[in-house]
Amino acid sequence: MVRVAKVISIFAIILLLALLANTARSSLPFKMQIKNIYESPSLDSKVVYEIPADVKIIDMTDDRNWYRVRIEFMIPFLGTFNYKGWVNVPMGEVIGP
């Protein structure tokens, strides 16, 4: 279970990094899938980590401080785990209206 907690923590950090690039609700492509962590902010850069799970941003609040996410992954012999919930990333407070 500690390993699962570490994996979920990594995904939370990934979500934070991905959401920093999005400043307006209209620019956020909902149901956006996050699969790779890149060495630099370019799709041509080296992939340093491939996420072994589905991480999707589903929705966000109007003030851009709460994001609804879905994380799904499979552990052999244990099955598929699916988590949906809200993540507090106070982008609205950091960037402003």
The first five atom37 places (N, CA, C, CB, O) and aatype in JSON, in Angstrom:
{
  "aatype": [12, 19, 1, 19, 0, 11, 19, 9, 15, 9, 13, 0, 9, 9, 10, 10, 10, 0, 10, 10, 0, 2, 16, 0, 1, 15, 15, 10, 14, 13, 11, 12, 5, 9, 11, 2, 9, 18, 6, 15, 14, 15, 10, 3, 15, 11, 19, 19, 18, 6, 9, 14, 0, 3, 19, 11, 9, 9, 3, 12, 16, 3, 3, 1, 2, 17, 18, 1, 19, 1, 9, 6, 13, 12, 9, 14, 13, 10, 7, 16, 13, 2, 18, 11, 7, 17, 19, 2, 19, 14, 12, 7, 6, 19, 9, 7, 14],
  "atom_mask": [
    [1, 1, 1, 1, 1],
    [1, 1, 1, 1, 1],
    [1, 1, 1, 1, 1],
    [1, 1, 1, 1, 1],
    [1, 1, 1, 1, 1],
    [1, 1, 1, 1, 1],
    [1, 1, 1, 1, 1],
    [1, 1, 1, 1, 1],
    [1, 1, 1, 1, 1],
    [1, 1, 1, 1, 1],
    [1, 1, 1, 1, 1],
    [1, 1, 1, 1, 1],
    [1, 1, 1, 1, 1],
    [1, 1, 1, 1, 1],
    [1, 1, 1, 1, 1],
    [1, 1, 1, 1, 1],
    [1, 1, 1, 1, 1],
    [1, 1, 1, 1, 1],
    [1, 1, 1, 1, 1],
    [1, 1, 1, 1, 1],
    [1, 1, 1, 1, 1],
    [1, 1, 1, 1, 1],
    [1, 1, 1, 1, 1],
    [1, 1, 1, 1, 1],
    [1, 1, 1, 1, 1],
    [1, 1, 1, 1, 1],
    [1, 1, 1, 1, 1],
    [1, 1, 1, 1, 1],
    [1, 1, 1, 1, 1],
    [1, 1, 1, 1, 1],
    [1, 1, 1, 1, 1],
    [1, 1, 1, 1, 1],
    [1, 1, 1, 1, 1],
    [1, 1, 1, 1, 1],
    [1, 1, 1, 1, 1],
    [1, 1, 1, 1, 1],
    [1, 1, 1, 1, 1],
    [1, 1, 1, 1, 1],
    [1, 1, 1, 1, 1],
    [1, 1, 1, 1, 1],
    [1, 1, 1, 1, 1],
    [1, 1, 1, 1, 1],
    [1, 1, 1, 1, 1],
    [1, 1, 1, 1, 1],
    [1, 1, 1, 1, 1],
    [1, 1, 1, 1, 1],
    [1, 1, 1, 1, 1],
    [1, 1, 1, 1, 1],
    [1, 1, 1, 1, 1],
    [1, 1, 1, 1, 1],
    [1, 1, 1, 1, 1],
    [1, 1, 1, 1, 1],
    [1, 1, 1, 1, 1],
    [1, 1, 1, 1, 1],
    [1, 1, 1, 1, 1],
    [1, 1, 1, 1, 1],
    [1, 1, 1, 1, 1],
    [1, 1, 1, 1, 1],
    [1, 1, 1, 1, 1],
    [1, 1, 1, 1, 1],
    [1, 1, 1, 1, 1],
    [1, 1, 1, 1, 1],
    [1, 1, 1, 1, 1],
    [1, 1, 1, 1, 1],
    [1, 1, 1, 1, 1],
    [1, 1, 1, 1, 1],
    [1, 1, 1, 1, 1],
    [1, 1, 1, 1, 1],
    [1, 1, 1, 1, 1],
    [1, 1, 1, 1, 1],
    [1, 1, 1, 1, 1],
    [1, 1, 1, 1, 1],
    [1, 1, 1, 1, 1],
    [1, 1, 1, 1, 1],
    [1, 1, 1, 1, 1],
    [1, 1, 1, 1, 1],
    [1, 1, 1, 1, 1],
    [1, 1, 1, 1, 1],
    [1, 1, 1, 0, 1],
    [1, 1, 1, 1, 1],
    [1, 1, 1, 1, 1],
    [1, 1, 1, 1, 1],
    [1, 1, 1, 1, 1],
    [1, 1, 1, 1, 1],
    [1, 1, 1, 0, 1],
    [1, 1, 1, 1, 1],
    [1, 1, 1, 1, 1],
    [1, 1, 1, 1, 1],
    [1, 1, 1, 1, 1],
    [1, 1, 1, 1, 1],
    [1, 1, 1, 1, 1],
    [1, 1, 1, 0, 1],
    [1, 1, 1, 1, 1],
    [1, 1, 1, 1, 1],
    [1, 1, 1, 1, 1],
    [1, 1, 1, 0, 1],
    [1, 1, 1, 1, 1]
  ],
  "atom_positions": [
    [[0.81, -1.2, 0.0], [0.0, 0.0, 0.0], [0.86, 1.26, 0.0], [-0.93, 0.0, 1.2], [0.44, 2.29, -0.53]],
    [[2.05, 1.2, 0.59], [2.94, 2.36, 0.58], [3.33, 2.7, -0.84], [4.2, 2.1, 1.44], [3.43, 3.87, -1.2]],
    [[3.56, 1.68, -1.65], [3.93, 1.9, -3.06], [2.79, 2.61, -3.81], [4.27, 0.56, -3.76], [3.05, 3.5, -4.61]],
    [[1.55, 2.22, -3.56], [0.41, 2.86, -4.2], [0.32, 4.33, -3.77], [-0.91, 2.12, -3.85], [0.03, 5.19, -4.59]],
    [[0.57, 4.6, -2.52], [0.55, 5.98, -2.03], [1.64, 6.81, -2.7], [0.74, 6.01, -0.5], [1.41, 7.98, -3.04]],
    [[2.82, 6.23, -2.91], [3.9, 6.94, -3.61], [3.51, 7.23, -5.05], [5.2, 6.13, -3.56], [3.78, 8.32, -5.56]],
    [[2.89, 6.27, -5.71], [2.47, 6.45, -7.1], [1.44, 7.57, -7.19], [1.9, 5.14, -7.67], [1.52, 8.41, -8.09]],
    [[0.49, 7.57, -6.29], [-0.53, 8.63, -6.29], [0.1, 9.98, -6.0], [-1.63, 8.32, -5.26], [-0.32, 10.99, -6.57]],
    [[1.1, 10.04, -5.13], [1.8, 11.3, -4.86], [2.52, 11.81, -6.1], [2.8, 11.11, -3.72], [2.51, 13.01, -6.38]],
    [[3.13, 10.91, -6.85], [3.79, 11.3, -8.1], [2.77, 11.88, -9.07], [4.52, 10.08, -8.75], [3.04, 12.89, -9.72]],
    [[1.61, 11.27, -9.15], [0.58, 11.78, -10.05], [0.1, 13.16, -9.62], [-0.59, 10.8, -10.12], [-0.19, 14.0, -10.47]],
    [[0.0, 13.39, -8.33], [-0.42, 14.71, -7.86], [0.59, 15.78, -8.28], [-0.59, 14.71, -6.33], [0.2, 16.88, -8.68]],
    [[1.86, 15.46, -8.19], [2.9, 16.4, -8.62], [2.82, 16.63, -10.13], [4.31, 15.87, -8.24], [2.96, 17.77, -10.59]],
    [[2.59, 15.57, -10.88], [2.46, 15.69, -12.33], [1.28, 16.58, -12.69], [2.3, 14.31, -12.96], [1.37, 17.42, -13.58]],
    [[0.17, 16.38, -11.99], [-1.0, 17.21, -12.25], [-0.71, 18.67, -11.97], [-2.19, 16.74, -11.41], [-1.14, 19.55, -12.72]],
    [[0.0, 18.95, -10.89], [0.35, 20.33, -10.57], [1.18, 20.94, -11.7], [1.13, 20.39, -9.25], [0.9, 22.07, -12.12]],
    [[2.17, 20.23, -12.18], [3.0, 20.75, -13.27], [2.2, 20.96, -14.55], [4.16, 19.8, -13.53], [2.39, 21.94, -15.26]],
    [[1.31, 20.04, -14.83], [0.51, 20.16, -16.05], [-0.47, 21.33, -15.95], [-0.25, 18.87, -16.32], [-0.73, 22.01, -16.94]],
    [[-1.01, 21.55, -14.77], [-2.0, 22.61, -14.61], [-1.37, 24.0, -14.58], [-2.79, 22.39, -13.35], [-2.06, 24.98, -14.85]],
    [[-0.1, 24.09, -14.26], [0.56, 25.4, -14.25], [0.56, 26.04, -15.64], [1.98, 25.26, -13.75], [0.6, 27.26, -15.75]],
    [[0.5, 25.23, -16.67], [0.51, 25.75, -18.03], [-0.85, 26.25, -18.48], [0.99, 24.68, -18.98], [-0.96, 26.94, -19.5]],
    [[-1.88, 25.93, -17.75], [-3.24, 26.31, -18.13], [-3.72, 27.48, -17.29], [-4.2, 25.12, -17.98], [-3.8, 27.37, -16.06]],
    [[-4.03, 28.6, -17.93], [-4.4, 29.79, -17.17], [-5.86, 30.18, -17.31], [-3.56, 30.94, -17.59], [-6.35, 31.01, -16.54]],
    [[-6.57, 29.62, -18.25], [-7.97, 29.98, -18.41], [-8.81, 28.74, -18.65], [-8.15, 30.96, -19.57], [-8.33, 27.75, -19.22]],
    [[-10.05, 28.79, -18.22], [-10.94, 27.63, -18.37], [-11.09, 27.24, -19.84], [-12.31, 27.93, -17.75], [-11.14, 26.06, -20.16]],
    [[-11.17, 28.22, -20.72], [-11.38, 27.91, -22.12], [-10.17, 27.25, -22.76], [-11.73, 29.17, -22.88], [-10.31, 26.56, -23.78]],
    [[-9.0, 27.44, -22.19], [-7.81, 26.83, -22.78], [-7.53, 25.43, -22.24], [-6.61, 27.71, -22.54], [-6.63, 24.74, -22.73]],
    [[-8.29, 25.0, -21.24], [-8.06, 23.67, -20.65], [-8.85, 22.63, -21.43], [-8.47, 23.65, -19.16], [-10.08, 22.64, -21.39]],
    [[-8.19, 21.74, -22.14], [-8.93, 20.7, -22.86], [-9.38, 19.62, -21.89], [-8.05, 20.08, -23.98], [-8.57, 18.81, -21.43]],
    [[-10.65, 19.59, -21.58], [-11.16, 18.63, -20.63], [-10.98, 17.22, -21.15], [-12.63, 18.89, -20.32], [-10.92, 16.99, -22.36]],
    [[-10.9, 16.28, -20.24], [-10.56, 14.89, -20.52], [-9.18, 14.81, -21.17], [-11.62, 14.26, -21.44], [-8.92, 13.94, -21.99]],
    [[-8.31, 15.73, -20.78], [-6.93, 15.74, -21.25], [-6.16, 14.64, -20.53], [-6.27, 17.14, -21.01], [-6.24, 14.52, -19.31]],
    [[-5.44, 13.85, -21.27], [-4.67, 12.76, -20.67], [-3.22, 13.18, -20.48], [-4.76, 11.5, -21.55], [-2.61, 13.78, -21.36]],
    [[-2.69, 12.85, -19.32], [-1.3, 13.15, -18.99], [-0.56, 11.82, -18.98], [-1.18, 13.9, -17.59], [-0.84, 10.96, -18.14]],
    [[0.38, 11.63, -19.89], [1.09, 10.35, -20.0], [2.59, 10.45, -19.83], [0.79, 9.74, -21.31], [3.21, 9.48, -19.38]],
    [[3.21, 11.59, -20.17], [4.67, 11.68, -20.15], [5.16, 12.9, -19.37], [5.2, 11.74, -21.58], [4.49, 13.93, -19.31]],
    [[6.33, 12.74, -18.76], [7.03, 13.86, -18.14], [8.26, 14.12, -19.02], [7.44, 13.56, -16.63], [9.05, 13.22, -19.28]],
    [[8.39, 15.36, -19.47], [9.47, 15.72, -20.39], [10.61, 16.42, -19.67], [8.93, 16.6, -21.51], [10.41, 17.04, -18.62]],
    [[11.8, 16.33, -20.25], [12.99, 16.95, -19.7], [12.9, 18.48, -19.74], [14.23, 16.48, -20.45], [13.38, 19.16, -18.83]],
    [[12.3, 19.01, -20.8], [12.11, 20.46, -20.93], [10.72, 20.7, -21.51], [13.23, 21.11, -21.84], [10.08, 19.76, -21.99]],
    [[10.23, 21.93, -21.48], [8.86, 22.2, -21.96], [8.74, 22.19, -23.48], [8.4, 23.54, -21.44], [8.37, 23.19, -24.09]],
    [[9.05, 21.06, -24.08], [8.95, 20.9, -25.53], [8.63, 19.44, -25.83], [10.26, 21.34, -26.25], [9.18, 18.53, -25.21]],
    [[7.72, 19.22, -26.78], [7.4, 17.84, -27.16], [8.56, 17.16, -27.85], [6.19, 17.81, -28.05], [8.56, 15.93, -27.98]],
    [[9.54, 17.92, -28.31], [10.73, 17.35, -28.93], [11.78, 16.92, -27.91], [11.34, 18.34, -29.89], [12.76, 16.25, -28.26]],
    [[11.59, 17.29, -26.65], [12.59, 16.95, -25.64], [12.45, 15.5, -25.2], [12.46, 17.88, -24.42], [11.47, 14.82, -25.55]],
    [[13.42, 15.04, -24.45], [13.48, 13.65, -24.0], [12.37, 13.38, -22.97], [14.87, 13.33, -23.4], [12.12, 14.19, -22.08]],
    [[11.72, 12.22, -23.1], [10.74, 11.77, -22.12], [11.52, 11.15, -20.96], [9.71, 10.75, -22.74], [12.23, 10.16, -21.15]],
    [[11.39, 11.72, -19.76], [12.13, 11.2, -18.62], [11.33, 10.18, -17.81], [12.54, 12.35, -17.72], [11.9, 9.39, -17.06]],
    [[9.98, 10.19, -17.98], [9.16, 9.21, -17.28], [7.84, 9.04, -18.02], [8.92, 9.64, -15.81], [7.18, 10.02, -18.35]],
    [[7.47, 7.79, -18.27], [6.17, 7.48, -18.83], [5.27, 6.99, -17.7], [6.28, 6.42, -19.98], [5.61, 6.03, -17.01]],
    [[4.17, 7.65, -17.52], [3.26, 7.33, -16.42], [2.52, 6.03, -16.74], [2.24, 8.5, -16.17], [1.86, 5.92, -17.77]],
    [[2.64, 5.04, -15.86], [2.0, 3.74, -16.13], [0.54, 3.71, -15.69], [2.76, 2.63, -15.42], [0.07, 2.71, -15.16]],
    [[-0.17, 4.81, -15.93], [-1.58, 4.89, -15.55], [-2.26, 5.93, -16.4], [-1.73, 5.22, -14.04], [-1.6, 6.72, -17.08]],
    [[-3.57, 5.93, -16.37], [-4.34, 6.97, -17.04], [-4.62, 8.08, -16.04], [-5.67, 6.4, -17.63], [-5.23, 7.84, -15.0]],
    [[-4.17, 9.28, -16.35], [-4.42, 10.45, -15.51], [-5.14, 11.46, -16.4], [-3.08, 11.05, -14.9], [-4.57, 11.95, -17.38]],
    [[-6.38, 11.77, -16.07], [-7.16, 12.68, -16.89], [-7.74, 13.81, -16.05], [-8.29, 11.93, -17.6], [-8.22, 13.6, -14.94]],
    [[-7.67, 15.01, -16.61], [-8.33, 16.17, -16.0], [-9.72, 16.22, -16.61], [-7.52, 17.52, -16.25], [-9.86, 16.31, -17.83]],
    [[-10.73, 16.15, -15.77], [-12.1, 16.05, -16.24], [-12.82, 17.41, -16.22], [-12.86, 15.05, -15.39], [-13.57, 17.73, -17.14]],
    [[-12.57, 18.2, -15.18], [-13.31, 19.45, -15.01], [-12.53, 20.36, -14.09], [-14.74, 19.2, -14.47], [-11.55, 19.93, -13.47]],
    [[-12.96, 21.62, -13.97], [-12.38, 22.53, -13.0], [-13.42, 23.55, -12.6], [-11.12, 23.21, -13.56], [-14.38, 23.8, -13.32]],
    [[-13.22, 24.16, -11.43], [-14.14, 25.17, -10.95], [-13.89, 26.49, -11.67], [-14.02, 25.34, -9.43], [-12.84, 26.68, -12.28]],
    [[-14.85, 27.39, -11.59], [-14.73, 28.68, -12.27], [-13.56, 29.51, -11.75], [-16.01, 29.47, -12.12], [-12.97, 30.29, -12.5]],
    [[-13.22, 29.35, -10.47], [-12.11, 30.13, -9.92], [-10.74, 29.5, -10.18], [-12.3, 30.31, -8.43], [-9.72, 30.03, -9.74]],
    [[-10.71, 28.36, -10.89], [-9.48, 27.65, -11.29], [-8.65, 27.16, -10.11], [-8.64, 28.55, -12.14], [-7.44, 27.01, -10.24]],
    [[-9.27, 26.92, -8.99], [-8.55, 26.43, -7.82], [-8.77, 24.95, -7.55], [-8.95, 27.23, -6.61], [-7.99, 24.34, -6.82]],
    [[-9.8, 24.37, -8.12], [-10.11, 22.96, -7.91], [-10.27, 22.27, -9.26], [-11.39, 22.79, -7.06], [-10.95, 22.78, -10.15]],
    [[-9.63, 21.1, -9.41], [-9.66, 20.34, -10.65], [-10.16, 18.93, -10.36], [-8.26, 20.3, -11.31], [-9.69, 18.27, -9.43]],
    [[-11.11, 18.47, -11.16], [-11.6, 17.1, -11.01], [-10.72, 16.21, -11.89], [-13.14, 16.97, -11.41], [-10.54, 16.49, -13.07]],
    [[-10.18, 15.15, -11.3], [-9.28, 14.25, -12.02], [-9.73, 12.81, -11.87], [-7.84, 14.42, -11.5], [-10.45, 12.44, -10.94]],
    [[-9.28, 12.0, -12.82], [-9.51, 10.56, -12.75], [-8.16, 9.89, -12.94], [-10.55, 10.08, -13.82], [-7.45, 10.16, -13.91]],
    [[-7.82, 9.0, -12.01], [-6.58, 8.23, -12.09], [-6.97, 6.76, -12.12], [-5.61, 8.55, -10.89], [-7.71, 6.28, -11.25]],
    [[-6.47, 6.05, -13.12], [-6.76, 4.63, -13.23], [-5.47, 3.88, -13.55], [-7.83, 4.36, -14.33], [-4.71, 4.27, -14.43]],
    [[-5.23, 2.8, -12.81], [-4.04, 1.99, -13.06], [-4.33, 0.55, -12.69], [-2.82, 2.52, -12.28], [-5.27, 0.25, -11.96]],
    [[-3.5, -0.34, -13.2], [-3.67, -1.76, -12.94], [-2.44, -2.31, -12.23], [-3.93, -2.52, -14.25], [-1.3, -2.01, -12.59]],
    [[-2.68, -3.11, -11.23], [-1.62, -3.84, -10.55], [-1.86, -5.32, -10.82], [-1.58, -3.52, -8.99], [-2.93, -5.84, -10.48]],
    [[-0.88, -6.01, -11.43], [-1.08, -7.42, -11.75], [-1.52, -8.23, -10.54], [0.19, -8.0, -12.33], [-1.0, -8.07, -9.44]],
    [[-2.48, -9.1, -10.76], [-3.04, -10.02, -9.77], [-3.92, -9.32, -8.73], [-1.93, -10.74, -9.07], [-4.59, -9.99, -7.95]],
    [[-3.94, -7.99, -8.7], [-4.8, -7.27, -7.75], [-5.96, -6.58, -8.45], [-3.99, -6.25, -6.98], [-7.0, -6.34, -7.83]],
    [[-5.8, -6.26, -9.72], [-6.9, -5.67, -10.46], [-6.65, -4.22, -10.84], [0.0, 0.0, 0.0], [-5.54, -3.7, -10.71]],
    [[-7.71, -3.58, -11.32], [-7.67, -2.2, -11.76], [-8.19, -1.29, -10.66], [-8.49, -2.01, -13.06], [-9.2, -1.59, -10.02]],
    [[-7.5, -0.19, -10.44], [-7.89, 0.79, -9.44], [-8.28, 2.08, -10.15], [-6.75, 1.04, -8.41], [-7.57, 2.54, -11.04]],
    [[-9.4, 2.66, -9.75], [-9.92, 3.85, -10.39], [-10.31, 4.84, -9.3], [-11.13, 3.51, -11.32], [-11.12, 4.54, -8.43]],
    [[-9.73, 6.02, -9.36], [-10.01, 7.06, -8.38], [-10.47, 8.31, -9.1], [-8.76, 7.36, -7.51], [-9.84, 8.75, -10.06]],
    [[-11.57, 8.89, -8.63], [-12.05, 10.18, -9.14], [-12.18, 11.1, -7.95], [-13.41, 10.04, -9.91], [-12.63, 10.7, -6.87]],
    [[-11.78, 12.33, -8.14], [-11.9, 13.28, -7.05], [-11.41, 14.65, -7.46], [0.0, 0.0, 0.0], [-11.04, 14.89, -8.6]],
    [[-11.43, 15.53, -6.5], [-11.03, 16.92, -6.72], [-9.66, 17.17, -6.14], [-12.05, 17.89, -6.11], [-9.34, 16.7, -5.04]],
    [[-8.83, 17.91, -6.87], [-7.48, 18.28, -6.45], [-7.44, 19.79, -6.29], [-6.39, 17.79, -7.48], [-7.88, 20.52, -7.17]],
    [[-6.91, 20.26, -5.17], [-6.79, 21.7, -4.94], [-5.45, 22.17, -5.44], [-6.96, 22.04, -3.44], [-4.41, 21.87, -4.86]],
    [[-5.47, 22.92, -6.55], [-4.28, 23.55, -7.12], [-4.67, 25.02, -7.3], [-3.83, 22.87, -8.51], [-5.33, 25.36, -8.28]],
    [[-4.27, 25.89, -6.36], [-4.78, 27.27, -6.35], [-4.23, 28.16, -7.46], [-4.48, 27.9, -5.04], [-3.61, 29.19, -7.17]],
    [[-4.45, 27.78, -8.72], [-3.98, 28.57, -9.84], [-4.69, 29.93, -9.91], [-4.18, 27.8, -11.14], [-4.08, 30.93, -10.29]],
    [[-5.98, 29.95, -9.55], [-6.72, 31.21, -9.57], [-6.14, 32.22, -8.61], [0.0, 0.0, 0.0], [-6.17, 33.42, -8.88]],
    [[-5.61, 31.76, -7.48], [-5.02, 32.65, -6.49], [-3.61, 33.1, -6.92], [-4.95, 31.96, -5.12], [-3.21, 34.23, -6.65]],
    [[-2.87, 32.21, -7.59], [-1.51, 32.52, -7.99], [-1.48, 33.45, -9.2], [-0.75, 31.23, -8.29], [-0.76, 34.44, -9.21]],
    [[-2.28, 33.13, -10.21], [-2.27, 33.9, -11.46], [-3.23, 35.07, -11.4], [-2.63, 33.0, -12.65], [-2.95, 36.13, -11.96]],
    [[-4.35, 34.9, -10.73], [-5.35, 35.96, -10.65], [-6.43, 35.79, -11.7], [0.0, 0.0, 0.0], [-6.35, 34.91, -12.55]],
    [[-7.46, 36.64, -11.63], [-8.6, 36.48, -12.55], [-8.27, 36.83, -13.98], [-9.75, 37.33, -12.1], [-9.13, 36.74, -14.86]]
  ]
}
